[in-house]
Amino acid sequence: MSATLERPTIYDEALFGEPLGLPVRQQKLDTNRRFWIVGEWSLVLPTTVVRRGPDVQRMISDIRAWTNWSSRQLARVFGTSHTTVLNAEAGRPLSALRSGDLRRRVGEVHDVVERVHLLAERDADATSHLLATAPSQGQSAVDALRARRPETAYLAAIDALRPRPTGMLTGSRPRRSGATVALHD
């Protein structure tokens, strides 16, 4: 019994680094079918799912669920009126003259509140408390959100959750007796 070797195809030669014996003509892909044929292989591509970006209505309802804030509290954070917040939450179109850059502000507040909500272990009251609590130095997260500084707001919420140690420098390891010796020894 002798094993017969198949004659390698042009694709096998290309895989093993052999020079191709004849030029390969580029084939046009037929994208109208469910699958494409590239050379000798057929590729099955998944259908494209179009997802809409997060909209203002969903983000406002998320923020309200995560914090139990009223529309007036949200309006103070966004720097707008409570009727604008109610209209946006109801899905009514926003007027650029009245709402200004409300979409961007809602996105910034949504990002911060979502992260703080995860830090608060998904508790709405704890999230609201962390956002309203001012750390020992500085302003609360709500005040920083009003000032349109989301990065400062997030850091203020973290400081409210885990206050920074004050006083002397502290290490991550506990002090042991005999761990240090005098410099002259």
Contacts in CASP RR format, 6 or more apart in sequence:
PFRMAT RR
TARGET T0000
AUTHOR 0000-0000-0000
METHOD contacts of the structure
MODEL  1
MSATLERPTIYDEALFGEPLGLPVRQQKLDTNRRFWIVGEWSLVLPTTVV
RRGPDVQRMISDIRAWTNWSSRQLARVFGTSHTTVLNAEAGRPLSALRSG
DLRRRVGEVHDVVERVHLLAERDADATSHLLATAPSQGQSAVDALRARRP
ETAYLAAIDALRPRPTGMLTGSRPRRSGATVALHD
8 16 0 8 1.000
8 18 0 8 1.000
9 40 0 8 1.000
10 20 0 8 1.000
10 21 0 8 1.000
10 22 0 8 1.000
10 24 0 8 1.000
11 39 0 8 1.000
11 40 0 8 1.000
13 19 0 8 1.000
13 20 0 8 1.000
13 21 0 8 1.000
14 20 0 8 1.000
27 38 0 8 1.000
27 39 0 8 1.000
29 36 0 8 1.000
29 38 0 8 1.000
30 36 0 8 1.000
30 37 0 8 1.000
34 44 0 8 1.000
35 42 0 8 1.000
35 43 0 8 1.000
35 44 0 8 1.000
35 45 0 8 1.000
36 42 0 8 1.000
36 43 0 8 1.000
36 45 0 8 1.000
37 43 0 8 1.000
54 107 0 8 1.000
54 110 0 8 1.000
56 88 0 8 1.000
56 91 0 8 1.000
56 94 0 8 1.000
56 102 0 8 1.000
56 103 0 8 1.000
56 106 0 8 1.000
57 88 0 8 1.000
57 89 0 8 1.000
57 90 0 8 1.000
57 91 0 8 1.000
59 106 0 8 1.000
59 107 0 8 1.000
59 110 0 8 1.000
60 74 0 8 1.000
60 85 0 8 1.000
60 88 0 8 1.000
60 89 0 8 1.000
60 106 0 8 1.000
61 89 0 8 1.000
62 110 0 8 1.000
62 113 0 8 1.000
62 114 0 8 1.000
63 69 0 8 1.000
63 74 0 8 1.000
63 106 0 8 1.000
63 109 0 8 1.000
63 110 0 8 1.000
63 113 0 8 1.000
64 74 0 8 1.000
64 89 0 8 1.000
65 124 0 8 1.000
66 113 0 8 1.000
66 114 0 8 1.000
66 117 0 8 1.000
66 124 0 8 1.000
66 127 0 8 1.000
67 73 0 8 1.000
67 113 0 8 1.000
67 117 0 8 1.000
67 124 0 8 1.000
67 127 0 8 1.000
67 128 0 8 1.000
67 131 0 8 1.000
68 124 0 8 1.000
68 125 0 8 1.000
68 128 0 8 1.000
69 77 0 8 1.000
69 128 0 8 1.000
70 82 0 8 1.000
71 82 0 8 1.000
71 85 0 8 1.000
71 86 0 8 1.000
71 89 0 8 1.000
72 82 0 8 1.000
74 82 0 8 1.000
74 85 0 8 1.000
75 81 0 8 1.000
75 82 0 8 1.000
75 84 0 8 1.000
75 85 0 8 1.000
76 146 0 8 1.000
77 109 0 8 1.000
77 142 0 8 1.000
77 145 0 8 1.000
77 146 0 8 1.000
78 84 0 8 1.000
78 85 0 8 1.000
78 102 0 8 1.000
78 105 0 8 1.000
78 106 0 8 1.000
78 109 0 8 1.000
79 105 0 8 1.000
79 146 0 8 1.000
80 98 0 8 1.000
80 99 0 8 1.000
80 102 0 8 1.000
84 94 0 8 1.000
84 98 0 8 1.000
84 99 0 8 1.000
84 102 0 8 1.000
87 94 0 8 1.000
88 94 0 8 1.000
88 99 0 8 1.000
88 102 0 8 1.000
88 106 0 8 1.000
94 102 0 8 1.000
94 103 0 8 1.000
105 148 0 8 1.000
108 145 0 8 1.000
108 148 0 8 1.000
108 150 0 8 1.000
109 145 0 8 1.000
109 150 0 8 1.000
111 150 0 8 1.000
112 141 0 8 1.000
112 145 0 8 1.000
112 150 0 8 1.000
112 153 0 8 1.000
112 154 0 8 1.000
112 157 0 8 1.000
113 127 0 8 1.000
113 131 0 8 1.000
115 154 0 8 1.000
115 157 0 8 1.000
116 127 0 8 1.000
116 130 0 8 1.000
116 131 0 8 1.000
116 141 0 8 1.000
116 154 0 8 1.000
116 157 0 8 1.000
117 124 0 8 1.000
117 127 0 8 1.000
119 130 0 8 1.000
119 157 0 8 1.000
119 158 0 8 1.000
119 161 0 8 1.000
120 126 0 8 1.000
120 127 0 8 1.000
120 129 0 8 1.000
120 130 0 8 1.000
120 161 0 8 1.000
130 141 0 8 1.000
130 157 0 8 1.000
130 160 0 8 1.000
130 161 0 8 1.000
131 140 0 8 1.000
131 141 0 8 1.000
131 142 0 8 1.000
131 145 0 8 1.000
131 153 0 8 1.000
131 157 0 8 1.000
132 140 0 8 1.000
132 141 0 8 1.000
132 142 0 8 1.000
133 140 0 8 1.000
133 141 0 8 1.000
133 160 0 8 1.000
134 140 0 8 1.000
134 143 0 8 1.000
134 156 0 8 1.000
134 160 0 8 1.000
135 156 0 8 1.000
135 159 0 8 1.000
135 160 0 8 1.000
135 163 0 8 1.000
135 164 0 8 1.000
136 159 0 8 1.000
136 163 0 8 1.000
136 164 0 8 1.000
136 166 0 8 1.000
138 156 0 8 1.000
139 147 0 8 1.000
139 152 0 8 1.000
139 156 0 8 1.000
140 156 0 8 1.000
140 160 0 8 1.000
141 153 0 8 1.000
141 154 0 8 1.000
141 156 0 8 1.000
141 157 0 8 1.000
141 160 0 8 1.000
142 153 0 8 1.000
143 156 0 8 1.000
144 150 0 8 1.000
144 152 0 8 1.000
144 153 0 8 1.000
144 156 0 8 1.000
145 153 0 8 1.000
END
